[in-house]
Structures are given as C-alpha cells and as structure tokens.
C-alpha cells in the first residue's frame, strides 16, 4: 500500500510538472508572438556560428533526449557561419528540435544537418517519428488553423511554435518548410 502511494505521488508531481511546463511554453510563445505582431521585438542581425548554436541547444535539451532515449545524429559543415538575429534563430532551432523530440517515440533518432547551398545555410532537423499527413502539413504555419497535436508521450503544444518560427525565419530572409509522411518521420 505504501508503494502505491509513492507511485500516485510521482504521477501527480509529473502531471504538475508537465502542466506547468506547457503553461510556461504557451505564455512564452504568446508573449513572443505578441511582440512580433506589435513590432516590439528588436531585430539585430550579427554573424553567428549556427553549428555552435545548435550544439548549445542540444546540450540544453539533453534531458529531453535522455527521457525518451532518443539518439542524435549530427552532420555539420565546419564553417556554419551566417548573418542573422541570434535570439530569433536560437528560438527557431530550439522549437524545431523540441518538436522532433516530442514526435519521436522512445529509442528513436533525431538527425540535424547544416549544409551550404549557394552561399545560404540550410538547417535540417529530421526525425523518425510519427510524421504528419499532407492535409495537416498545410495547417502548420498558419495562425488561422488552430492546429496542435499531442506528442508520442502525450506532450502538449500551443500551436504557436511553428508560426513564430516562420515569422522569425522570414524576418531573417529565409524560408521554412516541412517534408513528412505519416509513420515515416518529419523533416
């Protein structure tokens, strides 16, 4: 009986933790989105090393990878330097990697690559997760679609993350897209 009380307590602590994390994420995304809509977010492009920025993000998110036993495969060019707003790019990278973890099952794999194409850097975050249907792909970057999907362990989302990513990428003269098939992962 005592052991089951401990299990119940662990369940409630985990539930409270997950709920507060989801609420924090929602508030953070709403505030960020609000600042961009009111042009209150400063745009300060500088030279950044995208490979180092990705590595820092991977280190920060290591507990998330560990929790689901997800491996990370890296393919970075040696000179992954570009010119962009560091804070915006950092938020985009964090969001894309977090989504890859969210939609990848336990013991899965996330692959991150940085390549140079015609003097532009292309960052690709791909996973072997649940994928997304072509119909739902059309809803991903639209504020009017109200689209959000649960992760492989029931992780929630706000539906604003990719919308903010799209705005930040476009503000930095880039573009963002998705390639996916249900059951075959996303990129």
C-alpha positions in Angstrom: 0.0 0.0 0.0 2.8 2.4 0.8 4.5 1.8 -2.6 1.3 2.6 -4.4 1.0 6.0 -2.5 4.5 6.8 -3.7 3.5 5.9 -7.3 0.5 8.1 -7.0 2.6 11.0 -5.7 5.1 10.6 -8.5 2.2 10.6 -11.0 0.8 13.9 -9.6 4.2 15.5 -9.4 4.9 14.5 -13.0 1.5 15.8 -14.1 2.0 19.1 -12.3 5.5 19.5 -13.8 4.2 18.7 -17.4 1.2 21.1 -17.0 3.4 23.9 -15.7 5.9 23.4 -18.4 3.2 23.5 -21.1 1.6 26.7 -19.5 5.1 28.3 -19.4 5.6 27.4 -23.1 2.2 28.8 -24.0 2.8 32.1 -22.2 6.3 32.4 -23.6 5.0 31.8 -27.2 2.1 34.2 -26.7 4.4 37.0 -25.4 6.9 36.4 -28.2 4.2 36.3 -30.9 2.6 39.5 -29.4 5.9 41.4 -29.5 6.4 40.4 -33.2 2.9 41.5 -34.1 3.4 44.9 -32.5 6.9 45.3 -33.9 8.3 45.5 -30.4 10.9 42.8 -30.9 14.3 44.2 -31.9 15.9 42.8 -35.0 19.7 42.7 -34.5 21.4 40.6 -37.2 25.0 39.6 -36.4 27.4 36.9 -37.6 26.6 33.7 -35.9 28.0 30.2 -35.9 24.9 28.1 -36.5 26.7 24.8 -35.7 27.8 26.1 -32.3 24.3 27.5 -31.6 22.7 24.1 -32.5 25.3 22.3 -30.2 24.4 24.6 -27.3 20.7 23.9 -27.9 21.3 20.1 -28.0 23.2 20.3 -24.7 20.3 22.3 -23.1 17.8 19.8 -24.3 19.8 16.7 -23.4 17.4 15.7 -20.5 14.6 15.6 -23.1 16.6 13.2 -25.3 17.5 11.1 -22.3 13.9 10.8 -21.1 12.9 9.2 -24.3 16.2 7.5 -25.1 16.5 9.3 -28.4 19.8 9.4 -30.2 21.1 12.4 -32.0 23.0 12.3 -35.3 24.9 15.5 -36.3 26.1 16.5 -39.8 27.5 20.0 -39.6 29.7 21.7 -42.1 32.9 23.1 -40.5 32.2 26.7 -41.3 28.5 27.0 -40.4 28.5 30.8 -40.1 25.7 33.1 -41.2 24.3 36.5 -40.6 21.0 36.6 -38.7 19.4 37.7 -35.4 20.9 35.3 -32.9 17.9 35.3 -30.5 15.4 34.6 -33.2 17.5 31.8 -34.8 18.1 30.3 -31.4 14.4 30.2 -30.7 13.6 28.6 -34.0 16.3 25.9 -33.6 15.1 25.1 -30.0 11.5 24.9 -31.2 12.4 22.6 -34.2 14.5 20.2 -32.0 11.8 20.2 -29.3 9.2 19.2 -31.8 11.4 16.5 -33.2 11.8 15.1 -29.7 8.1 15.5 -29.0 7.0 13.5 -32.1 9.7 10.8 -31.9 9.0 7.6 -30.0 11.2 6.2 -27.3 14.5 4.8 -28.7 14.1 6.9 -31.8 16.5 9.1 -33.7 16.8 12.8 -34.5 19.2 14.0 -37.2 20.4 17.6 -37.5 22.4 18.8 -40.5 23.8 22.1 -41.6 24.8 22.4 -45.3 25.8 25.3 -47.5 23.7 25.8 -50.6 24.6 28.7 -52.9 26.1 30.7 -50.1 23.0 30.1 -47.9 22.9 27.8 -44.9 20.3 25.1 -44.8 19.5 23.6 -41.4 17.5 20.4 -41.4 16.0 18.8 -38.3 14.6 15.4 -39.1 13.2 12.6 -37.0 11.9 9.0 -37.4 8.8 9.9 -35.5 5.1 9.7 -36.2 5.1 12.1 -39.2 2.3 14.3 -40.3 -0.4 13.9 -43.0 -0.3 16.1 -46.1 -3.6 17.7 -45.0 -2.2 18.7 -41.6 1.0 20.0 -43.2 -1.0 22.8 -44.8 -2.1 23.9 -41.3 1.4 24.1 -39.7 2.5 27.7 -40.3 -1.0 29.4 -40.3 -2.4 31.4 -37.4 -5.9 30.8 -38.6 -5.7 26.9 -38.5 -5.7 26.3 -34.7 -3.6 23.2 -35.2 -1.8 21.3 -32.4 -1.0 17.6 -32.0 0.0 15.5 -28.9 3.5 14.0 -28.9 4.3 10.3 -28.6 4.2 10.5 -24.7 1.1 12.8 -24.7 3.2 16.0 -24.7 1.0 19.0 -25.5 1.7 22.0 -27.6 0.5 25.6 -28.1 0.1 25.6 -31.8 2.1 28.8 -32.0 5.7 27.5 -32.1 5.9 26.9 -35.8 4.0 30.1 -36.6 6.6 32.1 -34.7 9.4 30.1 -36.3 8.0 31.0 -39.8 7.9 34.7 -38.8 11.4 34.7 -37.4 12.9 32.8 -40.4 11.2 35.2 -42.9 12.3 38.2 -40.9 15.9 36.9 -41.4 15.3 36.5 -45.2 15.0 32.7 -45.0 12.3 30.2 -45.6 10.9 27.2 -43.7 9.0 24.1 -44.9 8.2 20.6 -43.9 8.6 17.2 -45.6 6.8 14.4 -43.9 4.8 11.2 -44.3 2.6 9.6 -41.6 4.5 7.0 -39.8 7.8 7.8 -41.5 9.0 10.9 -39.6 9.3 14.6 -40.5 12.0 17.0 -41.7 
